[in-house]
C-alpha cells in the first residue's frame, strides 16, 4: 500500500507467460480515475489475468472495485458468505470450533467460475487474507489459445455444438472427499439447474473465440452418444491444460487477482492440510455465452 505522496503512474507489466500481467502503481484505498479504470479494463481484456500486489483493502472496497465491472453474483453456498457481505465468498481450509469457515476445496477441478449459470461469470477477484508457507498456487489456462491450437479434427467435431454444465457434476464426489461441501437445500438445488452453452464461445468484448468446457462442470455434449461425448470432452480437457497454455500464480501477502472467466479456466494446486489459507472472492456477472 502506498501513501498518497508516493503514488506513481499506473503501469501494466505483462508476464512471460501465456496469460497475465501485473498492475503497478495502484492503491485501491485511493480514488480510481476514469482513465486508470479504462486502462485496467483494457489490460484485463488483453492479458486475462491481472495481479494487483499489496492491496490492503476492506471487503467493502473489494466489492466496490468489483462492481465497477458489472453486477455481482451471489454464490449458491450461502454458508460460506462473509458475514455482512453476501457478495464475498470465503475460500478457506480453516475450521473454527470444528466447522469450516469457507470453501476449502474450491478449484479442485479445472473450471470457469459459474459456467453452470445462464449468465456465467465475467470475471472473479480473489483477495489473499491468510496464506500458507507452501502450496496454495492457482493455475490459469488460456482457453483462447486452447481453441487457436486445437487440432482440425477436434475443431470439426465441436463447431456448432453445445454442452451441458451443472454445479452438481462433481458435487457428490467432492462431498465424499472432504468436509467442505454441505448438503444442499431444495432452494439451493433450484438455483443450479443444468444449463446448455456453446462449446466454442465468442468473447463479447474482443470477439475472440475460446473453448468453454471444463472438467468440473461440463457433463456431456448435447446430441452425442454418451461414450462419444465422454471421449471428445476428455480430449478437449487434455488439450486445454497443456503446459504452454498455463500461468501459475504464486500468491503473496495481500495479492488481489482479477481473471476473465470468459477467457480462462483455473485450478487450485492444493494446500497442505496443516497449513491455513483464506481468501475472499467476488464474482462479476457476465452475458449468456454465444
C-alpha atoms as an extended CHARMM CRD file, in Angstrom:
* protein
*
       290  EXT
         1         1  UNK       CA              0.0000000000        0.0000000000        0.0000000000  PROA      1               0.0000000000
         2         2  UNK       CA              1.3640000000        3.3950000000       -0.9930000000  PROA      2               0.0000000000
         3         3  UNK       CA              0.9410000000        6.7370000000        0.7110000000  PROA      3               0.0000000000
         4         4  UNK       CA             -0.7790000000        9.4310000000       -1.3420000000  PROA      4               0.0000000000
         5         5  UNK       CA              2.5330000000       11.2250000000       -1.7770000000  PROA      5               0.0000000000
         6         6  UNK       CA              4.2330000000        8.1010000000       -3.1380000000  PROA      6               0.0000000000
         7         7  UNK       CA              1.7020000000        7.3810000000       -5.8860000000  PROA      7               0.0000000000
         8         8  UNK       CA              3.1430000000        6.7270000000       -9.3120000000  PROA      8               0.0000000000
         9         9  UNK       CA              1.6060000000        6.4230000000      -12.7520000000  PROA      9               0.0000000000
        10        10  UNK       CA             -0.2320000000        3.1990000000      -13.4730000000  PROA      10              0.0000000000
        11        11  UNK       CA              1.9480000000        0.6580000000      -15.2770000000  PROA      11              0.0000000000
        12        12  UNK       CA              0.9340000000       -2.6530000000      -16.8640000000  PROA      12              0.0000000000
        13        13  UNK       CA              3.7590000000       -5.2170000000      -16.9100000000  PROA      13              0.0000000000
        14        14  UNK       CA              2.9570000000       -8.4090000000      -18.8740000000  PROA      14              0.0000000000
        15        15  UNK       CA              4.2360000000      -11.7170000000      -17.5260000000  PROA      15              0.0000000000
        16        16  UNK       CA              6.4590000000      -14.0010000000      -19.5710000000  PROA      16              0.0000000000
        17        17  UNK       CA              3.5760000000      -16.4740000000      -19.6680000000  PROA      17              0.0000000000
        18        18  UNK       CA              0.5910000000      -17.3940000000      -21.8600000000  PROA      18              0.0000000000
        19        19  UNK       CA             -1.6120000000      -15.0390000000      -19.8020000000  PROA      19              0.0000000000
        20        20  UNK       CA             -1.2520000000      -12.4270000000      -17.1330000000  PROA      20              0.0000000000
        21        21  UNK       CA              0.1530000000       -9.0430000000      -16.2020000000  PROA      21              0.0000000000
        22        22  UNK       CA              0.9820000000       -7.1490000000      -13.0400000000  PROA      22              0.0000000000
        23        23  UNK       CA             -0.5570000000       -3.7450000000      -12.4270000000  PROA      23              0.0000000000
        24        24  UNK       CA              1.8860000000       -1.3680000000      -10.7430000000  PROA      24              0.0000000000
        25        25  UNK       CA              1.1600000000        1.9860000000       -9.1580000000  PROA      25              0.0000000000
        26        26  UNK       CA             -2.3660000000        1.1800000000       -7.9930000000  PROA      26              0.0000000000
        27        27  UNK       CA             -3.6490000000        1.5740000000       -4.4330000000  PROA      27              0.0000000000
        28        28  UNK       CA             -7.3350000000        0.7370000000       -4.1720000000  PROA      28              0.0000000000
        29        29  UNK       CA             -7.5290000000        2.6950000000       -0.9270000000  PROA      29              0.0000000000
        30        30  UNK       CA             -7.3030000000        5.7730000000       -3.1680000000  PROA      30              0.0000000000
        31        31  UNK       CA             -9.9080000000        7.0100000000       -5.6590000000  PROA      31              0.0000000000
        32        32  UNK       CA             -9.5960000000        5.3710000000       -9.0770000000  PROA      32              0.0000000000
        33        33  UNK       CA             -9.7690000000        7.7800000000      -12.0000000000  PROA      33              0.0000000000
        34        34  UNK       CA            -11.8230000000        7.0220000000      -15.0920000000  PROA      34              0.0000000000
        35        35  UNK       CA             -8.6050000000        6.9780000000      -17.1190000000  PROA      35              0.0000000000
        36        36  UNK       CA             -6.9190000000        4.4220000000      -14.8500000000  PROA      36              0.0000000000
        37        37  UNK       CA            -10.0720000000        2.3020000000      -14.7410000000  PROA      37              0.0000000000
        38        38  UNK       CA            -10.1680000000        2.2780000000      -18.5490000000  PROA      38              0.0000000000
        39        39  UNK       CA             -6.5210000000        1.1390000000      -18.6650000000  PROA      39              0.0000000000
        40        40  UNK       CA             -7.2380000000       -1.6630000000      -16.1870000000  PROA      40              0.0000000000
        41        41  UNK       CA            -10.2730000000       -2.7420000000      -18.1920000000  PROA      41              0.0000000000
        42        42  UNK       CA             -8.2290000000       -2.8070000000      -21.4120000000  PROA      42              0.0000000000
        43        43  UNK       CA             -5.4100000000       -4.7450000000      -19.7460000000  PROA      43              0.0000000000
        44        44  UNK       CA             -7.9170000000       -7.2710000000      -18.4130000000  PROA      44              0.0000000000
        45        45  UNK       CA             -9.1370000000       -7.9140000000      -21.9470000000  PROA      45              0.0000000000
        46        46  UNK       CA             -5.5890000000       -8.1280000000      -23.3050000000  PROA      46              0.0000000000
        47        47  UNK       CA             -3.9590000000      -10.2950000000      -20.6090000000  PROA      47              0.0000000000
        48        48  UNK       CA             -6.9490000000      -12.0780000000      -18.9840000000  PROA      48              0.0000000000
        49        49  UNK       CA             -5.3080000000      -12.2200000000      -15.5120000000  PROA      49              0.0000000000
        50        50  UNK       CA             -4.2930000000       -9.0820000000      -13.6150000000  PROA      50              0.0000000000
        51        51  UNK       CA             -2.2920000000       -9.1420000000      -10.3820000000  PROA      51              0.0000000000
        52        52  UNK       CA             -2.5190000000       -6.1800000000       -8.0140000000  PROA      52              0.0000000000
        53        53  UNK       CA              0.1110000000       -6.5050000000       -5.2830000000  PROA      53              0.0000000000
        54        54  UNK       CA             -0.1640000000       -5.4180000000       -1.6440000000  PROA      54              0.0000000000
        55        55  UNK       CA             -3.7860000000       -4.2930000000       -1.7290000000  PROA      55              0.0000000000
        56        56  UNK       CA             -4.6130000000       -3.7430000000        1.9350000000  PROA      56              0.0000000000
        57        57  UNK       CA             -8.2910000000       -3.1200000000        1.3570000000  PROA      57              0.0000000000
        58        58  UNK       CA            -11.5120000000       -3.8790000000        3.2050000000  PROA      58              0.0000000000
        59        59  UNK       CA            -14.2050000000       -6.2530000000        1.9170000000  PROA      59              0.0000000000
        60        60  UNK       CA            -16.3390000000       -3.1950000000        1.1190000000  PROA      60              0.0000000000
        61        61  UNK       CA            -13.5420000000       -1.7450000000       -1.0320000000  PROA      61              0.0000000000
        62        62  UNK       CA            -13.0890000000       -5.1310000000       -2.7180000000  PROA      62              0.0000000000
        63        63  UNK       CA            -16.8120000000       -5.1720000000       -3.5160000000  PROA      63              0.0000000000
        64        64  UNK       CA            -16.8480000000       -1.5680000000       -4.7420000000  PROA      64              0.0000000000
        65        65  UNK       CA            -13.9290000000       -2.1580000000       -7.1380000000  PROA      65              0.0000000000
        66        66  UNK       CA            -15.5390000000       -5.3570000000       -8.4360000000  PROA      66              0.0000000000
        67        67  UNK       CA            -18.8220000000       -3.5570000000       -9.1050000000  PROA      67              0.0000000000
        68        68  UNK       CA            -17.0690000000       -1.1230000000      -11.4330000000  PROA      68              0.0000000000
        69        69  UNK       CA            -17.0190000000       -4.0140000000      -13.9400000000  PROA      69              0.0000000000
        70        70  UNK       CA            -20.6280000000       -5.1640000000      -13.5290000000  PROA      70              0.0000000000
        71        71  UNK       CA            -23.2350000000       -6.5450000000      -11.1250000000  PROA      71              0.0000000000
        72        72  UNK       CA            -22.0230000000       -9.1670000000       -8.6700000000  PROA      72              0.0000000000
        73        73  UNK       CA            -23.2530000000      -12.7360000000       -8.3700000000  PROA      73              0.0000000000
        74        74  UNK       CA            -24.0110000000      -14.3960000000       -5.0430000000  PROA      74              0.0000000000
        75        75  UNK       CA            -22.5980000000      -17.9080000000       -4.6940000000  PROA      75              0.0000000000
        76        76  UNK       CA            -25.0720000000      -20.7080000000       -4.0310000000  PROA      76              0.0000000000
        77        77  UNK       CA            -23.1380000000      -21.8080000000       -0.9130000000  PROA      77              0.0000000000
        78        78  UNK       CA            -24.5350000000      -19.0860000000        1.3530000000  PROA      78              0.0000000000
        79        79  UNK       CA            -22.9760000000      -20.9940000000        4.2640000000  PROA      79              0.0000000000
        80        80  UNK       CA            -19.6180000000      -19.5340000000        3.2350000000  PROA      80              0.0000000000
        81        81  UNK       CA            -20.6010000000      -15.9270000000        2.6070000000  PROA      81              0.0000000000
        82        82  UNK       CA            -18.6350000000      -13.3220000000        4.5420000000  PROA      82              0.0000000000
        83        83  UNK       CA            -20.9310000000      -12.0730000000        7.3360000000  PROA      83              0.0000000000
        84        84  UNK       CA            -22.3440000000       -8.6970000000        6.3650000000  PROA      84              0.0000000000
        85        85  UNK       CA            -21.0720000000       -9.0440000000        2.8000000000  PROA      85              0.0000000000
        86        86  UNK       CA            -23.0210000000      -11.7420000000        0.9070000000  PROA      86              0.0000000000
        87        87  UNK       CA            -21.1930000000      -10.7670000000       -2.3020000000  PROA      87              0.0000000000
        88        88  UNK       CA            -17.9840000000      -12.2350000000       -0.8340000000  PROA      88              0.0000000000
        89        89  UNK       CA            -17.3500000000      -15.9880000000       -0.8430000000  PROA      89              0.0000000000
        90        90  UNK       CA            -14.8240000000      -17.1780000000        1.7330000000  PROA      90              0.0000000000
        91        91  UNK       CA            -12.3250000000      -19.5810000000        0.1600000000  PROA      91              0.0000000000
        92        92  UNK       CA            -10.5490000000      -21.2600000000        3.0560000000  PROA      92              0.0000000000
        93        93  UNK       CA             -9.4570000000      -24.5640000000        4.5730000000  PROA      93              0.0000000000
        94        94  UNK       CA             -9.6900000000      -23.1680000000        8.1200000000  PROA      94              0.0000000000
        95        95  UNK       CA            -12.0480000000      -24.6460000000       10.6730000000  PROA      95              0.0000000000
        96        96  UNK       CA            -13.3120000000      -22.8390000000       13.7490000000  PROA      96              0.0000000000
        97        97  UNK       CA            -14.9840000000      -24.8300000000       16.5230000000  PROA      97              0.0000000000
        98        98  UNK       CA            -14.7470000000      -27.8470000000       14.2500000000  PROA      98              0.0000000000
        99        99  UNK       CA            -16.7050000000      -26.1960000000       11.4380000000  PROA      99              0.0000000000
       100       100  UNK       CA            -15.3240000000      -24.9470000000        8.0970000000  PROA      100             0.0000000000
       101       101  UNK       CA            -15.4280000000      -21.1700000000        7.7090000000  PROA      101             0.0000000000
       102       102  UNK       CA            -15.1790000000      -21.2930000000        3.9280000000  PROA      102             0.0000000000
       103       103  UNK       CA            -14.9920000000      -23.4470000000        0.8350000000  PROA      103             0.0000000000
       104       104  UNK       CA            -11.8150000000      -25.4200000000        1.3660000000  PROA      104             0.0000000000
       105       105  UNK       CA            -11.7440000000      -27.4170000000       -1.8560000000  PROA      105             0.0000000000
       106       106  UNK       CA            -12.6210000000      -24.6160000000       -4.2770000000  PROA      106             0.0000000000
       107       107  UNK       CA            -10.8690000000      -25.1750000000       -7.5750000000  PROA      107             0.0000000000
       108       108  UNK       CA            -10.1650000000      -28.8790000000       -7.0400000000  PROA      108             0.0000000000
       109       109  UNK       CA            -11.0230000000      -29.4470000000      -10.7270000000  PROA      109             0.0000000000
       110       110  UNK       CA            -10.3240000000      -27.1760000000      -13.6950000000  PROA      110             0.0000000000
       111       111  UNK       CA            -13.2650000000      -24.8360000000      -14.2570000000  PROA      111             0.0000000000
       112       112  UNK       CA            -14.5800000000      -21.4220000000      -15.2270000000  PROA      112             0.0000000000
       113       113  UNK       CA            -16.4990000000      -19.8110000000      -12.3650000000  PROA      113             0.0000000000
       114       114  UNK       CA            -20.2690000000      -20.1560000000      -12.5150000000  PROA      114             0.0000000000
       115       115  UNK       CA            -20.3120000000      -21.6850000000      -16.0010000000  PROA      115             0.0000000000
       116       116  UNK       CA            -23.3350000000      -23.5740000000      -14.6480000000  PROA      116             0.0000000000
       117       117  UNK       CA            -25.4390000000      -20.3600000000      -14.6850000000  PROA      117             0.0000000000
       118       118  UNK       CA            -27.4770000000      -18.9850000000      -17.5910000000  PROA      118             0.0000000000
       119       119  UNK       CA            -25.2270000000      -15.9310000000      -17.3230000000  PROA      119             0.0000000000
       120       120  UNK       CA            -21.8140000000      -17.2520000000      -16.2570000000  PROA      120             0.0000000000
       121       121  UNK       CA            -19.2510000000      -15.0410000000      -14.6060000000  PROA      121             0.0000000000
       122       122  UNK       CA            -17.4850000000      -12.2570000000      -16.4940000000  PROA      122             0.0000000000
       123       123  UNK       CA            -14.6250000000      -12.3940000000      -14.0330000000  PROA      123             0.0000000000
       124       124  UNK       CA            -13.6080000000      -13.1000000000      -10.4500000000  PROA      124             0.0000000000
       125       125  UNK       CA            -11.4770000000      -11.1520000000       -7.9820000000  PROA      125             0.0000000000
       126       126  UNK       CA             -9.6760000000      -13.1430000000       -5.2840000000  PROA      126             0.0000000000
       127       127  UNK       CA             -8.0220000000      -11.3010000000       -2.3850000000  PROA      127             0.0000000000
       128       128  UNK       CA             -5.4470000000      -13.0060000000       -0.1600000000  PROA      128             0.0000000000
       129       129  UNK       CA             -6.1960000000      -12.7810000000        3.5750000000  PROA      129             0.0000000000
       130       130  UNK       CA             -4.0460000000      -15.5390000000        5.0650000000  PROA      130             0.0000000000
       131       131  UNK       CA             -1.5490000000      -17.5970000000        3.0760000000  PROA      131             0.0000000000
       132       132  UNK       CA              0.2660000000      -20.8880000000        3.7370000000  PROA      132             0.0000000000
       133       133  UNK       CA              4.0520000000      -21.0380000000        3.8290000000  PROA      133             0.0000000000
       134       134  UNK       CA              3.9200000000      -23.5670000000        0.9830000000  PROA      134             0.0000000000
       135       135  UNK       CA              1.3910000000      -24.6180000000       -1.6320000000  PROA      135             0.0000000000
       136       136  UNK       CA             -1.7850000000      -22.7580000000       -2.4440000000  PROA      136             0.0000000000
       137       137  UNK       CA             -0.8730000000      -21.7440000000       -6.0180000000  PROA      137             0.0000000000
       138       138  UNK       CA             -3.5660000000      -21.0560000000       -8.6190000000  PROA      138             0.0000000000
       139       139  UNK       CA             -3.1500000000      -22.1530000000      -12.2500000000  PROA      139             0.0000000000
       140       140  UNK       CA             -4.8320000000      -20.3800000000      -15.1730000000  PROA      140             0.0000000000
       141       141  UNK       CA             -5.3350000000      -21.9210000000      -18.6280000000  PROA      141             0.0000000000
       142       142  UNK       CA             -5.7900000000      -19.6920000000      -21.6820000000  PROA      142             0.0000000000
       143       143  UNK       CA             -8.8720000000      -21.0150000000      -23.4680000000  PROA      143             0.0000000000
       144       144  UNK       CA             -8.3530000000      -18.7130000000      -26.4610000000  PROA      144             0.0000000000
       145       145  UNK       CA             -5.0190000000      -20.4320000000      -27.0560000000  PROA      145             0.0000000000
       146       146  UNK       CA             -6.7080000000      -23.7770000000      -26.4910000000  PROA      146             0.0000000000
       147       147  UNK       CA             -9.1020000000      -23.0070000000      -29.3330000000  PROA      147             0.0000000000
       148       148  UNK       CA             -6.4710000000      -21.4430000000      -31.5880000000  PROA      148             0.0000000000
       149       149  UNK       CA             -4.2550000000      -24.5410000000      -31.3270000000  PROA      149             0.0000000000
       150       150  UNK       CA             -6.9970000000      -27.1700000000      -31.3550000000  PROA      150             0.0000000000
       151       151  UNK       CA             -6.3210000000      -29.8840000000      -33.9660000000  PROA      151             0.0000000000
       152       152  UNK       CA             -8.5300000000      -29.6350000000      -37.0170000000  PROA      152             0.0000000000
       153       153  UNK       CA            -10.3620000000      -32.9140000000      -36.3900000000  PROA      153             0.0000000000
       154       154  UNK       CA            -11.3910000000      -31.7120000000      -32.9210000000  PROA      154             0.0000000000
       155       155  UNK       CA            -12.4630000000      -28.3340000000      -34.2950000000  PROA      155             0.0000000000
       156       156  UNK       CA            -14.7480000000      -30.0330000000      -36.7800000000  PROA      156             0.0000000000
       157       157  UNK       CA            -16.1240000000      -32.2840000000      -34.0420000000  PROA      157             0.0000000000
       158       158  UNK       CA            -17.1880000000      -29.4090000000      -31.7650000000  PROA      158             0.0000000000
       159       159  UNK       CA            -18.0210000000      -26.4400000000      -34.0040000000  PROA      159             0.0000000000
       160       160  UNK       CA            -21.6880000000      -25.5720000000      -33.6760000000  PROA      160             0.0000000000
       161       161  UNK       CA            -22.2050000000      -27.9840000000      -30.7810000000  PROA      161             0.0000000000
       162       162  UNK       CA            -23.2850000000      -27.2660000000      -27.2210000000  PROA      162             0.0000000000
       163       163  UNK       CA            -22.6320000000      -28.9180000000      -23.8760000000  PROA      163             0.0000000000
       164       164  UNK       CA            -24.4480000000      -29.1690000000      -20.5670000000  PROA      164             0.0000000000
       165       165  UNK       CA            -22.9840000000      -27.5600000000      -17.4400000000  PROA      165             0.0000000000
       166       166  UNK       CA            -24.1690000000      -28.2260000000      -13.9010000000  PROA      166             0.0000000000
       167       167  UNK       CA            -22.8830000000      -27.2690000000      -10.4680000000  PROA      167             0.0000000000
       168       168  UNK       CA            -23.7550000000      -30.7740000000       -9.2850000000  PROA      168             0.0000000000
       169       169  UNK       CA            -21.5000000000      -32.5700000000      -11.7940000000  PROA      169             0.0000000000
       170       170  UNK       CA            -18.7810000000      -33.3510000000       -9.2220000000  PROA      170             0.0000000000
       171       171  UNK       CA            -20.5790000000      -32.3630000000       -6.0230000000  PROA      171             0.0000000000
       172       172  UNK       CA            -21.2340000000      -35.8340000000       -4.6270000000  PROA      172             0.0000000000
       173       173  UNK       CA            -17.6480000000      -36.8690000000       -5.4020000000  PROA      173             0.0000000000
       174       174  UNK       CA            -16.3060000000      -33.8220000000       -3.5710000000  PROA      174             0.0000000000
       175       175  UNK       CA            -18.6120000000      -34.4480000000       -0.6120000000  PROA      175             0.0000000000
       176       176  UNK       CA            -17.0700000000      -37.8850000000       -0.1400000000  PROA      176             0.0000000000
       177       177  UNK       CA            -13.5400000000      -36.4660000000       -0.1420000000  PROA      177             0.0000000000
       178       178  UNK       CA            -13.8090000000      -33.5270000000        2.2280000000  PROA      178             0.0000000000
       179       179  UNK       CA            -15.9200000000      -31.6310000000        4.7950000000  PROA      179             0.0000000000
       180       180  UNK       CA            -16.2430000000      -28.5350000000        2.6180000000  PROA      180             0.0000000000
       181       181  UNK       CA            -19.3930000000      -29.4850000000        0.7140000000  PROA      181             0.0000000000
       182       182  UNK       CA            -22.5850000000      -29.1880000000        2.7990000000  PROA      182             0.0000000000
       183       183  UNK       CA            -25.8170000000      -30.8760000000        1.8390000000  PROA      183             0.0000000000
       184       184  UNK       CA            -27.7370000000      -28.5190000000       -0.4320000000  PROA      184             0.0000000000
       185       185  UNK       CA            -31.2650000000      -27.3940000000        0.3710000000  PROA      185             0.0000000000
       186       186  UNK       CA            -34.0730000000      -27.6550000000       -2.1650000000  PROA      186             0.0000000000
       187       187  UNK       CA            -33.7770000000      -23.9010000000       -2.6630000000  PROA      187             0.0000000000
       188       188  UNK       CA            -30.0570000000      -24.1790000000       -3.3930000000  PROA      188             0.0000000000
       189       189  UNK       CA            -30.5640000000      -27.0260000000       -5.8510000000  PROA      189             0.0000000000
       190       190  UNK       CA            -33.1960000000      -24.9190000000       -7.6310000000  PROA      190             0.0000000000
       191       191  UNK       CA            -30.5480000000      -22.1940000000       -8.0800000000  PROA      191             0.0000000000
       192       192  UNK       CA            -28.2410000000      -24.5080000000      -10.0190000000  PROA      192             0.0000000000
       193       193  UNK       CA            -30.3920000000      -26.2540000000      -12.5890000000  PROA      193             0.0000000000
       194       194  UNK       CA            -28.3980000000      -27.5880000000      -15.5680000000  PROA      194             0.0000000000
       195       195  UNK       CA            -27.7710000000      -25.1780000000      -18.4420000000  PROA      195             0.0000000000
       196       196  UNK       CA            -26.5510000000      -25.6030000000      -22.0150000000  PROA      196             0.0000000000
       197       197  UNK       CA            -23.8180000000      -23.4050000000      -23.5170000000  PROA      197             0.0000000000
       198       198  UNK       CA            -21.8900000000      -23.4490000000      -26.8110000000  PROA      198             0.0000000000
       199       199  UNK       CA            -18.6300000000      -25.4050000000      -26.6470000000  PROA      199             0.0000000000
       200       200  UNK       CA            -16.8930000000      -22.5910000000      -28.5190000000  PROA      200             0.0000000000
       201       201  UNK       CA            -17.9000000000      -19.1760000000      -27.1940000000  PROA      201             0.0000000000
       202       202  UNK       CA            -17.1600000000      -15.7140000000      -28.5440000000  PROA      202             0.0000000000
       203       203  UNK       CA            -15.7850000000      -13.1330000000      -26.1490000000  PROA      203             0.0000000000
       204       204  UNK       CA            -18.4120000000      -10.3550000000      -26.1460000000  PROA      204             0.0000000000
       205       205  UNK       CA            -15.8390000000       -7.5380000000      -25.8760000000  PROA      205             0.0000000000
       206       206  UNK       CA            -12.9640000000       -8.7590000000      -28.0490000000  PROA      206             0.0000000000
       207       207  UNK       CA            -14.6580000000      -11.1230000000      -30.4930000000  PROA      207             0.0000000000
       208       208  UNK       CA            -12.0480000000      -13.8310000000      -29.8400000000  PROA      208             0.0000000000
       209       209  UNK       CA            -13.2070000000      -17.4320000000      -29.7230000000  PROA      209             0.0000000000
       210       210  UNK       CA            -12.4720000000      -19.7010000000      -26.7500000000  PROA      210             0.0000000000
       211       211  UNK       CA            -13.2320000000      -23.2410000000      -25.6990000000  PROA      211             0.0000000000
       212       212  UNK       CA            -15.8890000000      -23.2240000000      -22.9880000000  PROA      212             0.0000000000
       213       213  UNK       CA            -15.9220000000      -26.6350000000      -21.3240000000  PROA      213             0.0000000000
       214       214  UNK       CA            -14.4310000000      -27.7870000000      -18.0380000000  PROA      214             0.0000000000
       215       215  UNK       CA            -13.7450000000      -30.9550000000      -16.1180000000  PROA      215             0.0000000000
       216       216  UNK       CA            -15.6280000000      -29.6330000000      -13.0980000000  PROA      216             0.0000000000
       217       217  UNK       CA            -18.9620000000      -28.5130000000      -14.5310000000  PROA      217             0.0000000000
       218       218  UNK       CA            -19.3780000000      -29.8910000000      -18.0820000000  PROA      218             0.0000000000
       219       219  UNK       CA            -21.2500000000      -33.2000000000      -18.1150000000  PROA      219             0.0000000000
       220       220  UNK       CA            -21.8810000000      -34.0720000000      -21.7660000000  PROA      220             0.0000000000
       221       221  UNK       CA            -22.1220000000      -32.7980000000      -25.3220000000  PROA      221             0.0000000000
       222       222  UNK       CA            -25.6930000000      -32.3810000000      -26.4700000000  PROA      222             0.0000000000
       223       223  UNK       CA            -26.7240000000      -34.7300000000      -29.2690000000  PROA      223             0.0000000000
       224       224  UNK       CA            -23.8210000000      -37.1880000000      -28.9940000000  PROA      224             0.0000000000
       225       225  UNK       CA            -23.8960000000      -40.7320000000      -27.5850000000  PROA      225             0.0000000000
       226       226  UNK       CA            -22.5180000000      -40.8600000000      -24.0400000000  PROA      226             0.0000000000
       227       227  UNK       CA            -19.3210000000      -42.7110000000      -24.9540000000  PROA      227             0.0000000000
       228       228  UNK       CA            -18.5330000000      -40.4190000000      -27.8830000000  PROA      228             0.0000000000
       229       229  UNK       CA            -19.2910000000      -37.3420000000      -25.7850000000  PROA      229             0.0000000000
       230       230  UNK       CA            -17.0320000000      -38.5070000000      -22.9530000000  PROA      230             0.0000000000
       231       231  UNK       CA            -14.0900000000      -39.2310000000      -25.2630000000  PROA      231             0.0000000000
       232       232  UNK       CA            -14.4230000000      -35.8920000000      -27.0290000000  PROA      232             0.0000000000
       233       233  UNK       CA            -14.6440000000      -33.9590000000      -23.7550000000  PROA      233             0.0000000000
       234       234  UNK       CA            -11.5980000000      -35.7770000000      -22.3850000000  PROA      234             0.0000000000
       235       235  UNK       CA             -9.6440000000      -34.7810000000      -25.4960000000  PROA      235             0.0000000000
       236       236  UNK       CA            -10.7310000000      -31.1540000000      -25.0900000000  PROA      236             0.0000000000
       237       237  UNK       CA             -9.8390000000      -31.1230000000      -21.3890000000  PROA      237             0.0000000000
       238       238  UNK       CA             -6.3890000000      -32.5920000000      -22.0260000000  PROA      238             0.0000000000
       239       239  UNK       CA             -5.6280000000      -30.1370000000      -24.8210000000  PROA      239             0.0000000000
       240       240  UNK       CA             -6.8390000000      -27.1230000000      -22.8270000000  PROA      240             0.0000000000
       241       241  UNK       CA             -4.4080000000      -27.6230000000      -19.9510000000  PROA      241             0.0000000000
       242       242  UNK       CA             -1.2070000000      -28.1970000000      -21.9090000000  PROA      242             0.0000000000
       243       243  UNK       CA              1.7590000000      -26.5220000000      -20.2100000000  PROA      243             0.0000000000
       244       244  UNK       CA              2.1030000000      -23.9450000000      -22.9730000000  PROA      244             0.0000000000
       245       245  UNK       CA             -1.3930000000      -22.5990000000      -22.1680000000  PROA      245             0.0000000000
       246       246  UNK       CA             -0.8490000000      -22.1030000000      -18.4170000000  PROA      246             0.0000000000
       247       247  UNK       CA              0.2390000000      -19.3710000000      -15.9970000000  PROA      247             0.0000000000
       248       248  UNK       CA              0.8770000000      -20.4460000000      -12.3950000000  PROA      248             0.0000000000
       249       249  UNK       CA              0.2740000000      -17.7630000000       -9.7810000000  PROA      249             0.0000000000
       250       250  UNK       CA              2.2380000000      -17.9530000000       -6.5470000000  PROA      250             0.0000000000
       251       251  UNK       CA              0.4050000000      -15.8610000000       -4.0070000000  PROA      251             0.0000000000
       252       252  UNK       CA              1.9570000000      -13.0640000000       -1.9540000000  PROA      252             0.0000000000
       253       253  UNK       CA              0.5010000000      -11.2410000000        1.0400000000  PROA      253             0.0000000000
       254       254  UNK       CA             -2.4660000000       -9.0030000000        0.1200000000  PROA      254             0.0000000000
       255       255  UNK       CA             -2.4540000000      -10.0080000000       -3.5630000000  PROA      255             0.0000000000
       256       256  UNK       CA             -5.6610000000       -9.2050000000       -5.4200000000  PROA      256             0.0000000000
       257       257  UNK       CA             -6.0160000000      -11.2900000000       -8.6000000000  PROA      257             0.0000000000
       258       258  UNK       CA             -8.6400000000      -10.4870000000      -11.2360000000  PROA      258             0.0000000000
       259       259  UNK       CA             -9.2500000000      -13.0010000000      -14.0260000000  PROA      259             0.0000000000
       260       260  UNK       CA            -11.5740000000      -13.2570000000      -17.0220000000  PROA      260             0.0000000000
       261       261  UNK       CA            -13.7880000000      -16.3420000000      -16.8130000000  PROA      261             0.0000000000
       262       262  UNK       CA            -14.7730000000      -15.8750000000      -20.4670000000  PROA      262             0.0000000000
       263       263  UNK       CA            -11.1540000000      -16.4580000000      -21.4950000000  PROA      263             0.0000000000
       264       264  UNK       CA             -9.7670000000      -18.8560000000      -18.8960000000  PROA      264             0.0000000000
       265       265  UNK       CA            -10.1510000000      -21.8890000000      -16.7120000000  PROA      265             0.0000000000
       266       266  UNK       CA             -8.3920000000      -22.1290000000      -13.3650000000  PROA      266             0.0000000000
       267       267  UNK       CA             -7.3160000000      -24.7510000000      -10.8580000000  PROA      267             0.0000000000
       268       268  UNK       CA             -6.2230000000      -24.6950000000       -7.2250000000  PROA      268             0.0000000000
       269       269  UNK       CA             -2.9300000000      -26.5520000000       -6.7910000000  PROA      269             0.0000000000
       270       270  UNK       CA             -3.7830000000      -27.5010000000       -3.2110000000  PROA      270             0.0000000000
       271       271  UNK       CA             -2.5400000000      -26.6220000000        0.2700000000  PROA      271             0.0000000000
       272       272  UNK       CA             -1.0210000000      -28.9750000000        2.8710000000  PROA      272             0.0000000000
       273       273  UNK       CA             -3.7130000000      -29.8870000000        5.3940000000  PROA      273             0.0000000000
       274       274  UNK       CA             -1.8030000000      -28.4980000000        8.3750000000  PROA      274             0.0000000000
       275       275  UNK       CA             -1.3890000000      -25.0150000000        6.8500000000  PROA      275             0.0000000000
       276       276  UNK       CA             -4.0170000000      -22.2690000000        6.8640000000  PROA      276             0.0000000000
       277       277  UNK       CA             -5.2810000000      -20.4750000000        3.7490000000  PROA      277             0.0000000000
       278       278  UNK       CA             -8.0220000000      -17.8670000000        3.4750000000  PROA      278             0.0000000000
       279       279  UNK       CA             -9.0350000000      -15.6540000000        0.5530000000  PROA      279             0.0000000000
       280       280  UNK       CA            -12.1010000000      -13.5640000000       -0.2870000000  PROA      280             0.0000000000
       281       281  UNK       CA            -13.7450000000      -13.8340000000       -3.7210000000  PROA      281             0.0000000000
       282       282  UNK       CA            -16.1900000000      -11.6670000000       -5.5920000000  PROA      282             0.0000000000
       283       283  UNK       CA            -17.7250000000      -12.7510000000       -8.8890000000  PROA      283             0.0000000000
       284       284  UNK       CA            -18.9980000000      -10.4380000000      -11.6360000000  PROA      284             0.0000000000
       285       285  UNK       CA            -21.9840000000      -11.4240000000      -13.7470000000  PROA      285             0.0000000000
       286       286  UNK       CA            -21.3740000000      -11.8330000000      -17.4640000000  PROA      286             0.0000000000
       287       287  UNK       CA            -23.5240000000      -12.4100000000      -20.5190000000  PROA      287             0.0000000000
       288       288  UNK       CA            -25.1750000000      -15.5430000000      -21.8390000000  PROA      288             0.0000000000
       289       289  UNK       CA            -22.4760000000      -17.2450000000      -23.9580000000  PROA      289             0.0000000000
       290       290  UNK       CA            -22.8320000000      -17.1760000000      -27.7360000000  PROA      290             0.0000000000
